Every structure is written in C-alpha cells, then in structure tokens.
Amino acid sequence: MTLGVVAGPATLAGSALTPTGAGTVKVQAMQAGAGNYKAAISVLRTLTVKADPTTLTLLNLSQTYDG
C-alpha cells in the first residue's frame, strides 16, 4: 500500500502524517495489483487541521518615534 499527501499543509514519512499548518489535508491510499490480483480502488480522505489558539503577552515594551 502507498500513502500520499495529495494537497494541504502536511508531510508524510512512512505512515506518519505530520500537519505543518492549519487547513484542509487530502491523503490518498493506493495498492497496486500483482500476479492474480487486481489493484485496489484508491481511497481519498480529507481532514481539517485547526489552528490552536495562541496567547502572546508582551511586557515592558518601549518604542521611540523619531519621525
């Protein structure tokens, strides 16, 4: 069986899918035929990766405007 990322922010190493950002990821599974067996029908799955809310706090900032 072969897996592949068809579209979206993710990488695939072996069978480990790693999201690289928020968005829609499409993964396809394929299996070739051999000998007396036909190839399996390809399967396409879509998943949505949502961004994790992040809080950023900035303290003791100063800025000089010169103009």
N, C-alpha and C positions, 0 to 999 in steps of 0.2 A: 504494500500500500504506500502511496505517496501523498504527502500533505503539502499544501502550498498556500501562501497568503496571496489572494487574488487582488485585493485592494484594502487600503486603510493603513492606519498607523500601528503596525505590529511587525515583529520579526518571528521567524520560525527556525529553531535549531533542533533537528531531530523531531521529537514530538512535543517539544516545549514551546508554547506560544507566549511571546512576551509583548504586551502592549507598550508602545512607545509614545503614546499621547492619547488624548480623548478623541472619539469619533467612531465611525462605523467600520468594522473589520469584516472582510469576507474571506473565509477559509474553504478550500476545496480539497476533497479526498478522492483519490483515483486509484484503481487497482487494475493492472494490465492482465490480459489473459495469458495462458501458457498451455501448451500441449492440447488437451481435450477441453480446456475451459475457456469460455469467452471472457472478455474484460467485463468488470463490474461497471454498473452505471455510476458516473461521477456524482458526488454529493457536495452541494454547496451550502454552507451555513453562514449566517450573518449574526454578528453580535455587536452590541453597543458598549463602548468603554466610556464611562462618565468621568469627568474631572473631579478630583477630590477637593472639596472646599479648603482653601488655604488662608490663614490669617497672617498678616505681616504687620509687625509693630516696630515703628521707628522711634527711637528715643534720643534726646539730646542732639537734635539736628540744628545747624545754623547755616545760613546762606547769606553771602554778601552780594548785593546787586551793585554793579559799578556802572550801570548804564546806559 
